[in-house]
């Protein structure tokens, strides 16, 4: 498997920069301080399952601190999620880790009943899990194109898994603090953020959604449902069309559905496309 690159000297430098003792890091990772000493000296390497906790303890993202040379296998996804093989039964509600162990060792592919819950536990899409499984069997499979997240939990996880350059993903407490500061009131706790992130709670109030948008630095529409976004886009385009034609009064009390756009709006869009093409710019 393509192991993650571990640099003990860099770990030591980051630990000292964060003013953390080896004992503090060891406690966060779940090992003895002597293990951290050995890692930093280069006499041993941590288990891959401990790298996520080590990266969090040092305030770094897993991929930035411990990059991987190649695409992950099924065992890599498990390690990246911070689970040892003996912890898998609790994730799937099985008596043993046999089904996952067999797939990781290229003995037998996962039964379909395990695929979705395992992908959820690992924080990846079903497509990413299946691609990793094929790599475990020696099949060269490219990373599938990430799906556009639709649920609130998927959107939060997408932003946390894809931070900006040189940015460390915020913790649940950081997100809650940013939301409350934006709203100007305590509207959510770290536990509440965790519930939204994991999908235990699927909906949030408008103030919380606005605060999440501000906390992650994205458009307020990102956390809205597709129907709501289409509704607002349709209403916005309709307004522009009526402003252009001088018939704003006709909009009073009018509701636009997301199913389609009136002919005057389509005419305006066609004019905009024609203008773009005349200027030699690429059209949509």
N, C-alpha and C positions, 0 to 999 in steps of 0.2 A: 504494500500500500504506500502511497506517497505521503511519507511522514511530514509533519510540520517541522520547520527549521527552528531549533532551540539554541539560543545564545545566552549562556549563563552570565557572561560579563554584562550583557545589556540588562538582564534581569536585576543584577546587583546594582547597576547604575540607576535604574528606575526606582528600585526600592529605596536607595539612599536619597534620591531626589525627592521622594514622597515622604521621607523621614519615617520610614517604617522599619521596625526591627525584624530580624529573621523569625523570631517567635510569633510576631503578629501575622506575618505572611503565612507561616506554617499553620497557624490556627485557622486562617481563612481558607486554606487549601485542604486542610484535614490531614496533615502529616506532622512529623516531629521536626523541630528546628534543625536537627542534624541533616535531614533530607534537603532542606533549603540550602544549607551550607555546601553540601555535595553538588547540588545543581549549579550554584554560582561558581564553584571551583572547576566545574566541568568533569568531575569524576563519575557523575551519573546524570541521567536525564529523568524528568518526571514522566509518569504514565501519561499517554495522550489524553486520557479522561480527566486529568487534573489541570490541563492547560487552560480551559475556560475559566476555572476558578482563580487560577494564578493571574491571568490577564485582568480579571475584574479587580483582584486585590491590588494590582499595580495601576489601576485606572486606565487600562488600554483595551483596545478592541482585539479580539482573538486573531483576526486575519492580519492586522498590522504588526502585532508583536511576534506572532509565530506564523509566518507565511507558509503556504504549502506549494510545493512544486508539482503541480498536476491536479487532476480532478478527483474528488473524494469517492471512496468506495462506501459500502454499507457500514463497515466498521468505523470508517472515518466520521460518518455522520453521527453515529452513536457517541463517539469520543468527543466530537465537537459540541454535542448537547450536554456533555459532562456526566454520562451514564456509563458505569461498568456493566459488563455483560450479566453479572448476577443480579443487577437491578432491573433488568428487562421484564421479568415476569410481573412485577408490580405495575409496570406500564401497560401491559397487555391483558392482565388478569389471567395469566396462564400459570401452570405449576412449575414450569421450567423455562430456561432461555433457549431450549432446543430449536424452535422454529427460526429464531433470529441467528443463533450460532451456526446452524446448518447453511443458511443463506450467506452469512459472512464468509464461511469456509468453502463456498461454491459446491456444496453437496446437494442442496435442494432449495429451490426458490420459495419465497414467502407465499403462504396461502393468502388469498385475496382478503380474508377477514382481518388480517393483521396489518394490511398496508396503510389504511387511512389512520387508525389510531397511532401507529408507529410514526408516520409522517408528522402528525400533530405533536407528538411527544418530542420529536427531534427539531421541530420548528421549521420544517421544509414543506414544499408542495409534494403531492403524490407523484408528480412527474419527476421531480428531483430525486425522490426516494427510489423510484423504479430505475432511473438512469444509474444511480449509484449501485444498485443491486446488479445490474448488467456488468458494470465494471468489476464487481467482485467475482464474476464468472469469466473475466478476461475479455469481455466485449468492449471495444473502444466506442463509447457513447459520449457525444458532446453534451455539455450542460444545456438543458432545455431552457428556452426563453422564458423568463419569469412572467407569470400571469399577472394581470392587473388586479390588485387586491380589491375585494368588494366589501367584505365585512369590516366592522370597526377594528376587531382584533387583528385581522390580516393587515390592515393599513398601518396600525401601530407597529406591528412586527416588521413590516417592510421598511419603515423609516428607521427603526432601531437596527435592522440588519444592513442598512445602506446609509451610514452616516456620511456627512461631507468630509472632504479632505482634512486630515489632522484633527478630526473631531472624535471625541469619545462618546458613545451612546449614553444618554442620561439614564439614571436609575429611576425607579418608580417614585421615590421620594423627590428627586429632582423635578420630574414632570409635574407631580402634584403641587410642588412649591411654585413652579412657573405658571401653572393654570390659575392657582389661587391669587397670585400676584397680578395676573392679567385681569381677572374678573374683579379683583378688589374685595374678595370675600372668600371664606373657606368653603369651597363647594365640593372638594374632593380630597381624599386622603391617599397615602401611598398604597394602602390596601385596595382602595377603590380603583386606582390606576391599574394595579395588578389584575383585578377582576376584569377590567375592560381589555387589557392586553392578552389575557389567557382565554377570553371568550366566555368566562363565567357570567358576565353581564354583557349583553349584546347592544344595549342602547344607552345613550347619554343625553343629558339635557342640553339645550342650545348653548347656555353659557359654558358648559364644560367642553363642548365641541369647539367653540370659539377659542377657549383657552388652550386646547390641544393644538389647534392650528398655530397659535402664537408660540407655543412652547417648542414645536418642531420647525417653525419657520416656513410653513407651507400655506397655500391658499386656503381660505376658510371653506371653500367648496370641496376640498379634498376629503374631508370627513363626512360630507353629505352623501346621501344615496344618489344613485345615477338618475332616478326619476326626478329628484329635487334639482339636480344640476341641469338636466335637460329642460325642466320647467323654467328655471331662471334664465338659461341661455335663450330659450324661445321668447320669453317675455322681453328680454333685453333687445333681441333682434327686432321684435315687433315694435318696441318703443323707438328704436333708431329709424325704422321705416316710416313710422308716423311722423316723427320729428322732421324727417327729410321732406315728407309730403305736406307738412304743415297742418296735419289733422290730429293734433295731440288730444283735443277735447273728445275725440271719438274713442279714446282709450278708457274713459272713466267707467270703472266697474267691470271692465272686460277681463276675462280670465283666459289664459292660454294653456292648453294641455301640451304634454310632451310628445303627443303622437305625430304632429305635423306642423308645418308653418303655412301661414296664409300666402296667397299669391304675391301680395305686395312685398312681403319679406323676401321671398324667393327671387323676385325681380331685383331687389336691392343687392342680394348676394351675388347674383349674376353680373350686375354692374361692377361690383367690387372685384370679381374675378377677372372680368374683361380689362379693368384698369390695371390690375397687376400684370396681366399678360402684355399689355401695351408698353409697360415700363420695362419689360424684359426680365421680370422677376419670376421665379418658379412658383407656379400655382399649387394649391393644396392637392 
